[in-house]
Amino acid sequence: MKKLYGTGVALVTPFDTDGAIDFDSLKKLLAHTAKGVNYYVVMGTTGESVTMSKDEKKEVLQFVLKNNLKKLPVVYGIGGNNTDAVIEEIHSTNLKGVTALLSVSPYYNKPSQEGIYQHFKKVADTSTLPILLYNVPGRTASNISAETTLRLAQHNNIIGIKEASGNLEQCMKIAKEKPANFLLISGDDLLTVPICSVGGVGVISVLANAFPVIFNKMMEHSLAGNYNKAKLETFKLMEINGPIYEEGNPTGVKYLLSLLNVCPPHVRLPLVEPSSGLGKKIEKALEKMKGGMNCEICLAGRKTVSDLDGCRELSSELKEGYSISIHICMTCGQTWEVTTDSSFHVPQTSVSRGEVMDLSKLPDDLFNDPWDNMH
């Protein structure tokens, strides 16, 4: 199923200050992530599915389907440790428009490998949609072994696995022995390129909520076999990846998204918003990312763009009383927007090298979220 190649984003569920679903922010998140991802994953762990009611989960699914402007494939999470309850939820949910189901391995009751096999076999036997297995031992307290995965891969309604065990040897064994059409998908952002190098076809990502363009480039290079370029995209994420998980997921990534003006940082109990110390750590990591997104010749760092060498300046009036200058690095083609007190990266597609553009005709949201197209 090649429509699930590339980057799937495990969407967060934005909440307002009262803990209700913030649909306006969810709509903004869908538009933001659509700039780079290949499909949406709704109601995974990152979506806080375990603290949402069945009705809320169904409401979010329908909202995503209706506001999916690029008509990207949608994967929906239905899993649990009660096999019959999982099946009942599948049958009671309107799944029209959904491509596949992501189903986590049973947690808490820690079944044997045979129990895991029988659980997924029964779910797949009765499901109207194909199943993606989800192996995340850090949450379930049990691992789906490579042997069990390969056994389940023979089922014609089980199409792949999101592998978040962090065990590269296990992933390699699956890649070596799996059927050709069985999807091996990374569940760890930083392990995506290594997993793709042995036969993986993509990632279901947390950080793609914030940096969809980076993941788009990472997967484009990986699927083309250009791992040297792919790893450079991965390296951009190394500083920020650790902090976002320190106090739980999606606590960190929601705070990161709030810094990018995509959605509020609010989470539902028992999760809480990040401590002040973690918040500062995430802010510092983001600032470091911003300073490292430029080519060595451009050397922008934290300088103002007017100080750059080798840049051509283009100017235009955006609004009455508000002028904007565009600087383009004639070496790397990087474009920068300069106001009286700040500078930030502008999507490279917005301004052609050497051309003067009427910036008033650019999308309004181009200047609301300066870092959403970091390269």
C-alpha positions in Angstrom: 0.0 0.0 0.0 2.2 2.8 -1.3 -0.1 5.5 -0.2 1.3 4.9 3.3 4.9 5.4 2.2 6.7 8.4 3.6 5.7 10.5 6.6 2.6 9.9 8.6 2.1 12.5 11.3 0.7 11.3 14.6 -1.6 14.3 15.1 -1.9 15.9 18.5 -5.4 16.9 19.6 -5.4 20.6 20.6 -7.3 21.5 23.7 -8.5 24.9 25.0 -7.9 26.2 28.5 -11.0 24.2 29.8 -9.8 21.0 28.2 -12.3 20.9 25.4 -11.2 20.1 21.9 -9.9 23.2 20.1 -11.1 22.6 16.6 -9.8 25.9 15.3 -6.3 24.9 16.3 -6.8 21.5 14.9 -7.7 23.0 11.5 -4.5 25.1 11.7 -2.5 22.0 12.5 -3.9 20.1 9.5 -2.9 23.0 7.2 0.5 23.2 8.8 1.4 19.5 8.6 0.0 19.2 5.1 3.0 21.2 3.9 5.1 18.1 4.2 3.4 14.9 5.4 2.0 12.1 3.3 -0.8 11.0 5.6 -2.5 11.7 8.9 -2.7 9.4 11.8 -5.6 10.2 14.0 -6.1 9.1 17.6 -2.7 7.6 18.2 -0.9 7.9 21.5 0.2 11.5 20.6 -3.5 12.4 20.1 -4.2 11.6 23.8 -6.7 9.0 22.7 -6.7 7.3 26.2 -8.2 10.4 27.8 -10.9 11.0 25.2 -14.4 9.6 25.1 -15.5 7.5 22.2 -17.7 10.3 20.9 -14.8 12.8 21.1 -12.6 10.4 19.1 -15.2 10.0 16.4 -15.8 13.7 16.3 -12.1 14.4 15.8 -11.9 11.8 13.0 -14.8 13.3 11.1 -13.4 16.8 11.5 -10.0 15.6 10.1 -11.8 13.9 7.1 -13.8 17.0 6.4 -10.9 19.4 6.7 -8.4 17.3 4.8 -7.8 19.8 2.0 -5.1 17.8 0.2 -7.1 14.6 0.5 -4.3 12.8 2.3 -4.8 9.2 3.4 -6.1 8.9 7.0 -5.1 6.2 9.4 -7.2 5.9 12.6 -6.1 4.4 15.9 -8.3 1.7 17.4 -6.5 -0.7 19.9 -6.6 -1.9 23.4 -6.2 -4.8 25.7 -9.7 -6.2 25.5 -10.0 -7.9 22.1 -13.8 -8.0 21.9 -14.0 -4.3 22.9 -11.5 -3.4 20.1 -13.7 -5.3 17.6 -16.8 -3.7 18.9 -15.3 -0.2 18.5 -14.2 -1.0 14.9 -17.8 -2.0 14.0 -19.4 0.9 15.8 -17.2 3.6 14.2 -18.0 5.3 10.9 -14.8 4.5 9.0 -15.8 5.8 5.6 -12.8 7.6 4.1 -10.3 5.9 6.4 -7.4 4.0 4.7 -6.3 1.7 7.5 -6.4 1.2 11.3 -3.4 1.5 13.6 -3.8 -1.0 16.4 -1.5 -1.0 19.4 -0.4 -4.3 21.0 -2.4 -5.2 24.2 -1.0 -3.4 27.2 -1.1 -3.9 31.0 -2.2 -7.6 30.9 1.1 -8.5 29.1 0.0 -11.4 26.9 2.3 -14.1 25.6 3.4 -14.0 22.0 0.7 -16.5 21.2 -1.8 -14.3 22.9 -0.6 -11.3 20.9 -0.9 -13.3 17.7 -4.4 -14.5 18.5 -5.5 -11.0 19.5 -4.4 -9.4 16.2 -5.6 -12.4 14.1 -9.2 -12.0 15.6 -9.1 -8.3 15.0 -7.9 -8.6 11.5 -10.4 -11.4 10.7 -13.3 -9.2 11.6 -12.0 -5.7 10.6 -13.5 -4.0 7.5 -10.2 -2.1 7.0 -6.6 -3.3 6.8 -4.6 -3.3 10.1 -1.2 -1.7 10.9 0.3 -3.3 14.0 1.8 -1.0 16.5 4.7 -2.2 18.6 5.7 0.1 21.4 7.1 -1.9 24.4 7.9 1.2 26.4 4.1 1.7 26.8 2.7 -1.8 26.6 5.2 -3.6 28.7 5.4 -6.3 26.1 7.2 -6.6 22.8 5.8 -8.0 19.6 8.7 -10.2 18.6 10.0 -10.3 15.1 8.8 -13.9 14.8 5.3 -12.9 15.8 5.3 -9.9 13.5 6.4 -12.2 10.6 3.7 -14.7 11.5 1.0 -12.0 11.5 2.4 -10.6 8.2 1.0 -13.6 6.5 -2.5 -12.4 7.2 -4.0 -10.8 4.2 -5.6 -8.0 6.3 -2.5 -7.1 8.2 -0.5 -4.7 6.0 2.4 -3.5 8.1 3.8 -2.5 11.5 4.7 0.7 13.2 7.9 -0.4 14.9 8.7 1.7 18.0 10.7 -0.9 19.9 14.0 0.9 19.3 15.5 -2.5 18.5 17.3 -2.1 15.1 18.2 -5.8 15.0 14.5 -6.7 15.4 13.6 -4.3 12.6 16.3 -5.8 10.4 15.0 -9.3 10.9 11.5 -8.2 10.0 12.8 -6.4 6.9 14.8 -9.4 5.8 12.0 -12.0 6.1 8.8 -10.1 5.6 6.5 -10.4 2.5 7.4 -7.8 -0.1 4.2 -5.8 0.3 4.3 -5.7 4.2 5.1 -2.2 5.4 7.9 -1.7 7.9 7.3 1.8 9.4 9.5 3.5 11.9 7.9 4.6 15.2 11.0 6.5 16.3 11.8 9.7 14.5 15.5 9.6 14.9 15.7 5.9 13.8 13.7 6.5 10.6 16.7 6.8 8.2 18.5 3.6 9.7 15.2 1.6 9.4 14.6 2.9 5.9 18.1 1.9 4.9 17.3 -1.8 5.7 13.9 -1.9 4.1 11.6 0.5 5.9 9.2 2.7 3.9 8.5 5.6 6.2 7.7 6.9 9.7 4.8 7.7 11.8 6.2 10.7 13.5 5.6 13.0 16.5 8.0 15.8 15.5 6.4 16.0 12.1 3.6 17.9 13.9 6.1 20.8 14.2 8.5 20.2 11.3 6.7 18.6 8.3 9.0 20.0 5.7 12.1 18.4 7.4 10.4 15.0 7.4 9.3 15.5 3.8 12.9 16.0 2.8 14.2 13.2 5.0 11.8 10.7 3.5 12.3 11.9 -0.1 16.0 11.3 0.3 15.6 8.0 2.1 13.2 6.5 -0.4 15.6 7.5 -3.1 18.4 5.7 -1.3 20.3 9.0 -0.7 21.0 8.3 3.0 23.8 10.9 3.3 21.3 13.7 2.5 18.6 12.0 4.6 20.8 11.9 7.7 21.5 15.6 7.5 17.8 16.2 7.9 17.7 13.9 10.9 20.6 15.7 12.5 18.5 18.9 12.5 16.2 17.2 15.0 18.7 15.8 17.5 18.8 18.7 19.9 15.0 19.0 20.2 14.0 15.3 20.1 15.1 14.4 23.6 13.5 17.3 25.5 10.0 16.8 24.0 9.7 13.4 25.7 11.2 14.2 29.1 7.8 14.8 30.8 5.6 12.7 28.6 4.1 12.7 25.1 2.5 14.9 23.8 3.5 17.4 26.6 6.7 18.4 24.9 5.5 18.5 21.3 2.4 20.5 22.3 4.6 23.1 24.0 6.8 23.2 20.9 3.8 23.7 18.7 2.7 26.6 21.0 6.1 28.3 20.4 5.4 27.9 16.7 1.9 29.4 17.1 0.2 26.3 15.8 -1.8 25.2 18.8 -1.9 25.8 22.6 0.2 23.6 25.0 -2.8 22.3 27.0 -3.0 18.5 27.8 -5.4 16.5 29.8 -4.7 14.9 33.2 -2.8 12.9 34.2 -0.4 14.7 31.8 0.5 18.3 32.7 2.1 21.1 30.9 5.9 21.1 31.0 7.8 22.4 34.0 9.5 25.8 33.6 12.8 24.1 33.3 11.7 21.8 30.5 10.0 24.7 28.7 13.3 26.7 28.7 15.1 23.6 27.4 12.7 23.3 24.5 12.9 27.0 23.8 16.7 26.8 23.8 16.7 23.8 21.5 14.3 25.5 19.1 16.5 28.6 19.0 19.5 26.4 18.3 17.6 24.8 15.4 16.8 28.2 14.0 20.4 29.2 14.0 21.5 26.0 12.2 19.2 26.0 9.3 21.4 28.0 7.0 24.2 27.1 4.5 27.8 27.6 5.6 28.3 30.3 3.0 25.1 32.2 4.1 26.2 32.0 7.8 23.0 33.7 9.0 23.0 32.3 12.5 21.5 34.9 14.7 22.7 37.8 12.7 20.2 40.3 11.2 19.9 39.6 7.5 21.1 43.1 6.6 24.5 42.0 7.8 24.8 39.1 5.4 27.4 38.9 2.7 26.4 37.7 -0.8 22.7 38.5 -0.5 20.6 40.4 -2.9 18.0 42.7 -1.4 14.4 43.0 -2.8 11.9 45.3 -1.3 8.1 45.6 -1.5 5.3 47.2 0.5 3.1 44.6 2.2 0.6 46.9 3.9 0.2 50.6 4.3 3.0 51.8 6.5 4.7 48.4 6.6 7.6 47.7 4.3 9.3 44.3 3.8 12.7 43.5 2.3 13.5 40.1 0.9 17.2 39.0 0.9 18.1 36.1 -1.2 21.4 34.2 -0.8 22.7 33.9 -4.3 24.7 30.9 -3.2 22.1 28.6 -1.7 18.9 30.4 -2.9 17.7 30.8 0.7 15.2 33.6 1.2 14.8 35.7 4.3 12.1 38.2 5.3 13.3 41.3 7.3 11.1 43.6 9.4 12.4 46.5 11.5 13.1 44.2 14.4 13.2 40.6 13.3 14.2 38.2 10.5 13.0 34.8 9.6 13.0 32.1 6.9 10.5 32.4 4.1 9.5 29.3 2.1 11.9 29.1 -0.8 9.0 28.7 -3.3 7.6 32.1 -2.3 10.2 34.2 -4.0 12.0 33.3 -7.2 15.7 34.1 -7.3 16.3 37.5 -8.7 12.7 38.5 -9.0 10.8 41.3 -7.2 7.5 40.0 -5.8 4.4 41.8 -4.7 4.3 40.4 -1.2 0.8 41.6 -0.6 -0.4 38.8 -2.9 1.3 36.1 -0.8 -0.9 34.0 1.6 -1.7 35.9 4.8 -0.5 33.0 7.0 2.9 33.1 5.5 4.0 35.6 8.1 2.1 34.1 11.1 4.3 31.1 11.6 7.9 32.0 10.6 9.6 28.7 11.3 7.1 26.3 9.8 9.2 25.8 6.7 12.6 25.5 8.2 15.0 23.7 5.8 
